[in-house]
Amino acid sequence: MAYETKVILTLLAEYVGRAETVEEAYNIIIRAANVEGVKLPSYEEFQEQLKGKK
């Protein structure tokens, strides 16, 4: 695994571990993904997608 990947995963784990809600944790991951150019749906959009699959 690349060093950069290890750093990103370590930081994500720390911040998600500190998050007080699932939504806060999800938004932390979105911010990290945006740095790399990955477009994730908002928390609300993601929840709607989950509801559509049930």
trRosetta pair geometry for C-beta under 8 A, 3 or more apart (Angstrom, degrees):
i j d omega theta_ij theta_ji phi_ij phi_ji
1 5 5.1 -112 175 82 96 129
1 6 5.8 112 117 -57 116 92
2 5 4.5 94 64 3 86 105
2 6 7.2 -152 96 -6 47 85
3 6 5.6 -56 -154 34 35 113
3 7 6.5 35 151 -20 68 104
4 7 5.7 -53 -150 34 33 112
4 8 6.4 32 154 -18 66 106
5 8 5.8 -54 -147 37 31 110
5 9 6.2 27 157 -15 66 109
6 9 6.0 -58 -145 40 28 108
6 10 6.2 30 156 -21 64 109
7 10 5.8 -57 -148 36 28 112
7 11 6.4 22 157 -13 64 108
8 11 6.0 -59 -148 40 28 107
8 12 6.2 28 156 -18 65 109
8 32 6.4 126 -162 -173 101 125
9 12 5.7 -53 -142 38 31 112
9 13 6.2 33 158 -21 64 106
10 13 5.9 -55 -149 34 27 111
10 14 6.5 26 154 -18 62 106
11 14 5.7 -55 -149 35 33 111
11 15 6.3 21 159 -10 67 109
11 32 7.4 159 99 -107 113 132
12 15 6.1 -62 -144 44 29 103
12 16 5.8 24 161 -16 67 113
12 28 6.9 143 -140 130 70 109
12 29 6.3 58 -145 -100 117 77
12 32 5.8 -40 -86 -32 105 173
13 16 6.0 -57 -138 42 25 107
13 17 6.0 30 158 -23 61 111
14 17 5.8 -59 -151 35 25 114
14 18 6.6 16 154 -13 62 109
15 18 5.7 -60 -150 39 34 108
15 19 6.7 53 149 -43 65 94
15 25 7.7 148 122 -128 79 65
15 28 4.7 -176 129 -167 125 148
16 19 5.4 -33 -152 4 38 121
16 25 4.4 64 -139 -144 82 105
16 28 6.0 -162 -74 75 69 142
16 29 7.1 34 -79 -52 115 97
19 22 7.7 97 128 -95 131 16
19 24 4.1 173 -157 101 105 107
19 25 3.8 -177 67 -66 167 79
19 28 6.2 -122 -72 -10 127 137
20 24 5.8 48 47 29 68 155
21 24 4.6 100 56 4 82 101
21 25 7.0 -145 95 -3 47 85
22 25 5.6 -56 -151 38 34 113
22 26 6.2 37 151 -22 68 106
23 26 5.6 -52 -146 35 31 113
23 27 6.4 30 155 -18 64 106
23 43 4.8 61 -139 -160 86 163
24 27 5.8 -55 -148 37 30 110
24 28 6.7 37 151 -24 62 101
25 28 5.7 -50 -154 28 33 115
25 29 6.8 31 150 -16 64 103
26 29 5.7 -57 -156 36 35 111
26 30 6.5 40 147 -23 67 103
26 43 4.9 113 96 -98 140 101
26 46 7.0 -142 -167 47 145 157
27 30 5.3 -45 -146 31 38 117
27 31 6.6 42 155 -21 65 99
27 43 6.3 -46 -59 -42 86 121
28 31 5.9 -53 -155 32 31 110
28 32 6.7 28 150 -14 63 106
29 32 5.7 -55 -150 38 35 111
29 33 6.2 35 153 -20 68 107
29 40 7.2 -3 117 36 95 172
30 33 5.7 -58 -146 38 30 111
30 34 6.3 36 155 -27 65 104
30 40 5.0 -128 -115 67 82 124
30 42 7.4 33 -112 -116 159 45
30 43 7.8 -97 -33 -47 141 79
31 34 5.7 -50 -149 28 30 115
31 35 7.2 39 152 -25 59 96
32 35 6.0 -47 -164 20 36 114
32 36 7.4 16 148 -1 62 105
33 36 6.0 -69 -161 46 40 102
33 38 3.9 -78 -179 74 98 114
33 39 7.7 -178 133 -61 115 10
33 40 5.1 64 84 -14 158 118
34 37 7.4 53 -169 -74 35 17
34 38 7.0 -97 -72 61 29 65
34 39 7.6 59 -103 -97 71 49
34 40 7.9 -94 -55 22 76 92
40 46 7.6 2 164 -67 95 121
41 45 3.6 -120 176 98 115 123
41 46 4.8 154 89 -58 113 75
41 49 6.7 112 59 -15 167 134
42 45 4.6 95 50 8 78 103
42 46 6.9 -140 93 -6 40 88
43 46 5.7 -56 -149 36 29 113
43 47 6.4 31 153 -20 64 105
44 47 5.7 -53 -149 34 31 111
44 48 6.6 32 152 -19 63 104
45 48 5.7 -54 -152 35 33 113
45 49 6.5 35 150 -21 65 103
46 49 5.6 -52 -151 33 34 113
46 50 6.6 35 150 -20 65 102
47 50 5.6 -51 -151 34 34 113
47 51 6.5 36 151 -20 65 103
48 51 5.7 -52 -149 35 34 112
48 52 6.4 37 152 -22 64 105
49 52 5.7 -55 -151 33 32 115
49 53 6.7 28 153 -18 64 106
50 53 5.9 -61 -154 34 33 109
50 54 6.9 36 151 -28 65 103
51 54 5.9 -53 -154 23 36 113
